[in-house]
Amino acid sequence: MYRKIVQYLPSYPHHKMNIFSGTNSLSEVKNVLRLLGSEEIIQGPSLQKYENLLKQKLHSKNIHTFASGRMGFYSILKTLDLQKDDEVIIPSYTCIVVPNAILYANAKPLYCDIREDDFNIDVSKIEALITSKTKVLYAQHTFGQMCDVDAIVALAKKYNLIVIEDSALAIGAHKDGRYAGTIGDFGYFSTDRSKVINTGLGGIVSVNNEKFINSFENFYKKVPYLDKLYTKKIAKTFIYNIITLHPSFYWFGKFLNVVMSKLGMMHYFLDEVYHDKSKIVDYPYPARLSNIFAEIGISQIQNLDSNLAYRKSVVQYYNNILGIYSDGYINNPSNIFLRYSFLVKNRDYWERRFSSKVDLSIWFKTIASGKNENFEEIGYIEGTNKVSEYVCEHIFNLPTHQNIDPEKLEKLLVELKNSGDIITKEEIL
């Protein structure tokens, strides 16, 4: 029997699951409320404790926390002394904040196609893209499934390049005793409401190559905190989301979330829409993580093992019906499955069919999720990465966090399996 979700909200007849904020507890809400009026809202002891826990959990010697993962990535780029239009090779299946951060650093994103089986960068296609301007290879662990980072590191050594791991969706994934985000020269993580752990908003950087530790530390010393007012707004948004996005309340909470956003009661970082850093004026970019969010992070890291175990149990339930992955692949600790992702022929139809039980908000529907048009603005030429573009049209991903009860989806999963709409590897392209 699957563990019952937290019961601090009443039960409503229109129970509906969704992708957000599924790892948090009432005690975390209480701690945020306690710190809201405290002098320790920005700086305090929770920051150091959180960073120490991260070092222990990730086996990293050098950890810095940020207000978002994208800010951490940008900070990495700024310590590398990149020249204008130096190239960063990234997968052509990512989030818009990735090419944005590269553009903010005056560098140039160069797009590489992906594999159709795990949606990670196709390492066999990287070498052909390397030029004299290439400085960074970007190892993104898509949906929490680790890419072939060792092959990327080997290629980087061959051409004297730097490897940055994007572990935004993969905190806790590991292979051969090495954790995602600690294998390349740098790694970074995201901890917002749609990620493996949720601190409201937040990011983490692990500096793994000793030759970059001093330069990164010198840069970090100049990074400011968000001001108290903005920090309070984000902290309150965290609390509101725990309520409005809970499955027991989501039937009305989604509407309430929209209304509160329009009334200015919900606050998020909105730099997704800007390809020019100078247009970000509401908050510093980059910024450090505030103490109040580190307080949430402490319990999130302490509960990470149970979080990942629950996700694997949900994945196993899905897979027993759909049969997408082998048992060996599912049980491999390098695959933590932030989402259970696969391809379907008629995605819009199935998204509607599942909508009575779960709001899927399908991820990565474009080559830079969050951007739907004018891809030339981020240096991408449509038609150049066929696998990525195919996947964008057909990706279907199911959430796995603790507020997901897969038994409620059983009939729909069986219907999908029997439909013949699941795309096999042999059918792609």
Order of alpha helices (4+ residues) and beta strands (2+ residues): beta-alpha-alpha-beta-alpha-beta-beta-alpha-beta-beta-alpha-beta-beta-beta-beta-beta-alpha-alpha-alpha-alpha-alpha-alpha-beta-alpha-beta-beta-alpha-beta-alpha
